[in-house]
Amino acid sequence: MIRVQYFARYREALGLDGEQLAWEPGWRCLDDVRRRLLARGGAWEVLADANLMCARNQELCALDTALAEGDEIAFFPTVTGG
């Protein structure tokens, strides 16, 4: 099992704070999970955002960061200020 959290406009677009996903043996990195979620279509395409940021176990990381069963991952947009 892994826990996936969605923040800011991703949470709003998906109508979810987060979810648990059954572990899939083929998953190697965060991008594998993101691609699985994108395959749902519709609102999930928000995760194709070029500015998508992510974290693994509450540490910022890249989409190619290794993933392990039991991890918590998060997807969120970049934060801008003015």
N, C-alpha and C positions, 0 to 999 in steps of 0.2 A: 504494500500500500504506500502511496505517497500522498501528501497533502498539497493542494494547489490553492494559492491565494490570489485574488484579483483586486487591484486597487484603482482608485480614482475613476477616470472615465471608462476604463475596462470593466470595472464592477458595475457601473451604471448601464453600460451597453449590454452586458450579459445578464444583469439582474441577479448576480451571485456574488457573495463575499469570497466564497471558496468552495472546494469540494475535495473529496477523497477519491483517488483513482486506484483501481486494482493494478498492481505491478505487472508490467509486460516485459518478459525476458529480453526482448529486442531493444529496449531503451538503453541508450548509452550516455546521452547528454540531454540537457534541458530542451534543446531544439527538437529532439524526438518527441517529447511530450507536447511541445507547442504545435508541431505538425499534426499530431493525433487530434488535438483540439481544433485546429483549423479545418480538418476533414469533416467536422460537424456542419460546416457551412453557415450561411446566414450571419447572425450577429457575431459568430466566432471569428469571422474574418478581421475583426478589430485587432486580433493578435498578430496580424501580418504587418502591423504598423512598423515603419522603418525606424522609428524612434523608441521602440519597445525596450524597456530595461527589465532586468530580472535579478533575482537573488536566490541563492541556495542556502538553506539553513540560516537565514537572516544575514547573509553576507552578499554584497553586490558581486555579480559575476557576469560572464558572457554566456551566450547561448550554447557554446561548445564545451561548457563546463561539464565534467563527468557527473553522473547521477547514480544514486544507489537507492535501493529499496529502503523505505522509511524516511527519506528526505522530505523536507518541506520546501516548496519552491513558490516564488511569487513573481507575478508579472505586473508591471506598472509603467505608465508613460513617463517621459522625462518631465522634470519639474522646471518651469520657467518663471521668472519673476520680472517685474518691471518697475 
